[in-house]
Structure formats: structure tokens, C-alpha cells
Amino acid sequence: MKQKTLIKYQKNFADNFTSYVYGRILEQKYSENCCFENITSKRKLFEEKMMYFNFDCKYTSILKVEDITSFALKLNDEKKFNNKVKYNFIERKFFSPDDTIYLTDDIKNELAFKNLDFIKDYDILDDIVSSNSIGIYINIDDIENNLVDFNFIKNALLRLNKYLKKPILYVFSKSKCDFDFDEIMQYKVLDIQDWKQEYYFLSKCAHKIVLSAPKSYSINFWAAILNEKDYNYVVFDLKNHYKKSKRNWLKV
């Protein structure tokens, strides 16, 4: 029986992107059979968030497959069932820039919004797209748990200052702390309540800073990937020791 790979549900919609995309890459590259486990409660929570995107998810019941396998073993049909079904698990939350070479246009399109009916604050969107904007998302839990490397952010801004004319930093965060970037460049803090608007506006920023803090990384990373242009810059943390990067991906 063909081996299955189960994709683990994540709490954050962008972390779900990561798990889902690794599953899709396995399917395309190795014809692997990748599914989410069909647990009603988890599936409903997952679909409430992912219903806005072009996801095409498959689900499977572990118990059902195990029952079939057990019955087959009892029949001792060694030609078809020489081993019990084995499950691989995709649990990764952090998508590596090294693996972007496997991202096809088909996969990227599946991560796009089905429609943009949720956009209400067009004034903010206009400001972002009409400026030499730099976007960064900073999760409030990462700040409160001292997981945000502000020195990295400041060094990233200094690096971008060398390449960009009159940039404006847009900080997407619900934190009320003083980010203190004034000496480096002009910046605005945006507290946007609708997570869909927040993510879309971040993605529309011309340039991105990918913060490595646990609850901030995936949102920054996927926003950078899905609106990527050769002439835009993405800054990521040198500490992550990624082997490869595109020309416009800068290590700091």
C-alpha cells in the first residue's frame, strides 16, 4: 500500500501555508500522497481560516487506512501489502529560502486570496503602493516574550537605506511599544484588526524584512514570496545559515 504523508495543522494561517506547501512539493516532486488528517474539530478550525485562499486540500482518516491495512495483512497478500502503512508527518512551520526553487506558479496561486472583498482601508493601501515601502510584521507575543531581535531590524533598515530612495517602513503590529526607528528612516505603525487586510497590505509593500521570531516569521516570509519582484529587496537573518538566496534576498 502506498505510503501516506500527513500534514499537521498549525495555529497560524501562514504556518499552515508552510506545512501545506511542503506537502504540495512532495506531491509534485515524488508523487507522494499528502493529506490532512480528517479530525472534524481541527478541520473546521483550519477551514475557517483557509477558506479565503485557493487551497485544494485532501483529507484522510488514519483509522480507516489502518483498518484496511490490518485486514490486508490478515489475508497475507504479500504482493500488495508487504509492509504496514507508514506515515510521514509534515510539521515544519519555517519554510527555508533554500526551498523556494521548488515553488511552482501553481503552488503560489493556491496561496492567493480567492477575492479581495475584505479590503476596506483603501487609503492605507494607496499609501503603501505609492511609496517606496518596506514591510515588516511583528507579532505582539514575540515582543512580550523578548523574541524580537531589534538589532537585526535596525541593521536591515541600514542595509536597505543603501539601496532605496526615500523608503518608508510600515510596521504591522498590535504592540503599543515605541519601535524607535526614527534615526534610520521614516516609519508608520499599523494596527489593522482584520488579519486578511493586514497580511495583504504587508504583501503589497515593495520590500520586506523577514523577522525570525517564531510567530512573526511565516507571515513575513510568505508575504515576501507571493508579491516578489526581481527589483524588490527581501532581508533575512544571517543567523539562519541558509545556503542559497536569490540576488535580491539580502543576508544581514
Secondary structure by P-SEA (a helix, b strand, c coil): cbbbbbbbbbccaaaaaaaaaaaaaaaaaccccccccccaaaaaaaaaaccccccbbbbbbaaaaaaaaaaaaaacccccccccbbbbbbccccccccccccccaaaaaaacccccccccaaaaaaaaaaccbbbbbbbaaaaaaccccaaaaaaaaaaaaacccbbbbbbbccccccccccccbbbbbbbcccaaaaaaaaaaccbbbbcccccccaaaaaaaaaaccccbbbbbbccccccccccccccc
